[in-house]
Amino acid sequence: MKSIYLDHAATTPMHPEVIQAMIPVMEGTFGNPSSIHHFGRQARKLLDEARHLIANSIHAKEKEIVFTSGGTEADNAALIGIAKKNRHIGRHIITTEAEHHATLRTAEYLEKEGYDVTYLPVNESGRISIVDLQNSLRDDTILVSIMYVNNETGVIQPIEEIGAVLKEHQAYFHTDAVQAFGALPIDVDALGVDLLSASAHKIYGPKGIGFLYIRDNVQIEAIQHGGEQERKRRAGTENTAAVVGFQKAVDLVKKEGQIRNKEYRALKELFIQTLKKRNIDFEINGDEQFTVSSIVNISFPGTNVESLLTNFDLSGIAASSGSACTAGSIDPSHVLSAMYNREDERTKNSIRFSFGIANNEENVKESAEQVAQIVKRLTS
Ligand SMILES: Cc1ncc(COP(=O)(O)O)c(C=O)c1O
């Protein structure tokens, strides 16, 4: 049985060039970047170079990049950091119902801490309404956190438009760009964002490394206490090898990003067309014109996530869903619940397929044939 990986939005394999870039650092540059001696200075130099390239990739300054352990930490640092720093100004935060749990759970934590959170709805396309946002803004709103690309559906939010609205308001604007970074060009000034989260393991880099972009004049209260690393914004010895791996992954996006996106979109289209030819009943969730090239979320009426994923796995196909299976029952996807409603069957019979470096025409076609067979079997 061949294994076919269609879950690049969950995580990506490390690019061979990323691994090659990290090995010499792990072997030779073990110094603590904060040390004054030359071992430390060597590591510091690598960090500085990586910070330069990564900052450039989003049109930011080096000092605006804070390395974190990934997207989750970046989201936590943004939300909690801004909330605590600005509690004397206001305690109202706006986010959406379709955010990643890294944001949603943090917002819920802040509610328990006495903050007031508005969760904007999304429509059937998966996007928020700008009017809803405008109507939700208050004098005490201190933060708006809206993801750039949804991890379950691939739907892109109108970040630039949101940024334009917020220009006139005191609220800071954070975007979780974990699924956007590498998939869409990012210019923090054009987008009008003050904070932005990204993660390396979605772009063929190592796990456990990401960054939070924090605009120059924006202050956060650090969530970790300890050393003075990252300009006192994130205590803890930096992971030099992971940062260098992240740098290589970003460098590869710069060189190959456009070609990759074209390839992934073609593979996604091939997958959909193959399913269509096999005459099975399916529906794409979210408005395709607003999705990134690598992700498609498909509902298969008459099935359920649990049996789909189990059967796919038995056939060697790795995909995933936003629904959590707990003790034999399926919790509907919160993203699809936000787009449709909690009772809608789509929240329980939808699968995310995400394409990337592990795919080619042959294995995508083969996987679509297998998916079609499984769906036919389950619905017959
Ligand atoms: C949109 C989004 N935000 C945040 C995260 C969390 O990132 P990390 O796995 O680097 O903590 C993910 C990971 O799946 C994601 O897709």
The ligand as an ORCA input file, in Angstrom:
! r2SCAN-3c Opt
* xyz 0 1
  C      -4.123     29.096     11.492
  C      -3.215     28.460     12.494
  N      -2.857     29.146     13.585
  C      -2.023     28.644     14.511
  C      -1.512     27.382     14.384
  C      -0.585     26.854     15.435
  O       0.726     26.859     14.958
  P       1.840     25.935     15.630
  O       1.514     24.521     15.244
  O       3.122     26.408     15.015
  O       1.787     26.164     17.085
  C      -1.875     26.601     13.272
  C      -1.398     25.208     13.146
  O      -2.103     24.352     12.682
  C      -2.737     27.165     12.299
  O      -3.114     26.481     11.221
*
